[in-house]
Amino acid sequence: MSGIRKRARRLACRLGLDANPLRRRTDRVATFLAAQLLLVVLVGVPLVAIAAYGWAGRIGAAEQRAERSWREVPAVLLKSVPAPNSFASGLFGYAWVPARWAAPNGRPRFGNIAVDVGVSAGRTVPIWVNAAGRPTDPPLTQRAVQARSATVAAVAALAALCVLSLLAWAGRALLDRRRLADWELAWAIVGPKWTKRFRSRG
């Protein structure tokens, strides 16, 4: 039991929660600010992450609603894709070639689409188009929305921690300047008295 009390006293001393009369006002302020910072980190940062996750989820849900009119349609290639060893195929294994497809309203559309290399003209490849018939990326899946929301939440929590760390550093710097000023003032008052004592003894 005594060991637990000793550890508790040491912890209270380190946190500045003991009744030490030598503690200055700046020490008490530093203890209060440290407690407030810990509270904000434990409560505020998770709330920021939850809010960011919800915000990103709502944006993703809105995008999914807007993408409900998108359709996957077959596109007929009007030109053969360059061979894999051709410079026109690029470094990513695909090339842009002209193709023909039908918009969701049935009207024919023409344009360049990205397809794998080595595909000949006349082949049919599936592409996603929006309501106007323009090629687009595949619509967002629920898993993609959740992954993006989690990433946004993690970035928001990290940003909040960085901001709090900067505020803690700035507060510590201000308190250290105040401590130095207090020490200089105390020495200016006590120093001459001690100097006279030492000279009188010497």
N, C-alpha and C positions, 0 to 999 in steps of 0.2 A: 504493500500500500504506500509506503514511503517513497518507493521508486517512482510510482505513478505521480505522486505529488511533486517530486523533484522535476520530472519531465514536464509537468504542467506549469511549474514555476519558470522553467527555462523557456518554454514556448511563450508564456505571457511576457517574459522579459524581452525576447526577440521581437515579439509583435508590439511592444511598447504598451502593454496593457497592465503592467504592474504599477504600484503606487510609488514609484521612485521620485523623490522630490527634486532630483537633479535634472529631470527631463524638462526641456524647454518647451515653449509654446509651439515652435516649429516641429518638434518631435510628435506632439499630440496631433498637430494638423496632418503630418505625414502618415500617422497611424490611421486617422479618420479617412484620408483620401485613399489609402491602400485598401481599407475595408470596402469603401464605395466602389473602387475599381474591381475588386474581386466579385462583388455583388453584380456589377454590370456584366462582367465576363461570364459569370455562371447563369445569369438570367437573360441579359440583353442579347448576347451573341446567338444563343439558340433561337430567340424570338426573331432576330434578323434573318437567320437561315430559314426559319419556317415561313416568314413573310415572303422572302425571295422565291422559295419553292412554290408557294401558292401563286405568286405573280407570274412566274414562268409557266406554271401549269395552265393558268387562265389564258395566257397568250397562245400556248400550244393548242388548247381546246378551240380557240377562235380560229386558228389557222386550219385545224381539222375540219371545222364547219365550213370554212370557205373553200376547202379542197374537196368537198363532197361531190361537186359537179365535174371533177376531173375524171377522165376515162382512159383506159388502156386500149389503144387501137392498133391495128396492123398497118405498117408503113412499107411500101414497095420501093426498093432501091432503084434509082434511075441510072446509076453508074456503079461500076465495080470499085471495090475498095482497093487501094494500092497494096501491093505485096508487102509482107512484113519487113523485107529488107529495103523498102523504098524510103527515101527521106520524107516523103509526104505523109507517111504513116505516123511520124513523130516518135517520141520516146515513151509514150504511155500505152501503146498497143491498140489504139483506135484512131479513126480518121473521120473527118466531116465530109459527107457525100450528099448529093441531092436525092430527095425521096418524095413520094406522093402518099397522102393518107386522107382520111375523111374526118372532118370535125364532128363533135357530138351531134350537131344538127344535120349532118349528112352532106354538107358542102365540101367539095374537094379542096385540099390545101397542099401547097408545095413549099419546100424549104430544105435546108441542110440539117442533117441529124448526125449524131456521133454513133458509129457502129464499130464493131471489132474488125481488125484487119483480115484480109483474105476472103471477104464475102463478095460474091459476084452480083452483077446487076440482075434485077428481076426477083431477087430473094425478098421475102417478107420478114420484117423484124417488128417486135412489139415496142411501142413507145407510149409514154403518158402525155396527154394533152389537156389543157385547161378548157374552160367553157367556150372560149373563142377559137379553140383548135390549135393554139400555139404549143409547141413541145415544151415540156416542163419536167422537173424531177418527180420521182414517185411521191405520192402524198405521205405526210407524216404518219408514222405508226404510234400506237400508244406507248410502246416501249421506248421509241425515240423521244417522245415528249417527256417521259419520266426520266430518261437519262439526261436530257438537256436541263430539266428542272433541278435534278440533283447537282449537276455541274454549276448552275447558277447559284444554288444555295451554298455550295462549298466556297465559291469565289466570294460571295457576299460575307460569309462568316470570316474568311481570311482577311478581307478588306476591313471589316469591323475590328478584328484583332490588331491589324496594323495601325488603324487610327487610334485605338485605345493605347497601344504601346507608345505611339508618338506623344499622346497627351500625358501619359505617365512619365515619359522621359522629360518632357517640358516642365511638368510640375516638380519633378525631382531636381531639375537644374535650378528652378526658381527658389525652391526651399534651401538648396545648398548655398546659393548666393546670399539668402537671408541669414543662414547660419554663420557664414563667414563674416557678414556685416555685424552680427551680434557678438561674435568672438572678438572682432577687432574693437568694438565698443567696450566690451568687458575688459579687454587687456589695456585699453587706454585709461580705464579707471583704476584698475588694480596694479598695472605694471609699474607706475612710478612709486607706489607704496612699497612694493617688493624691492625695487631697486634701492630705495633709501635704506631698507633693512639690511640688505646685503652690504652696502657701503659702510653702514655703521658697524656691522660685525667685522668687516675686513679691516 
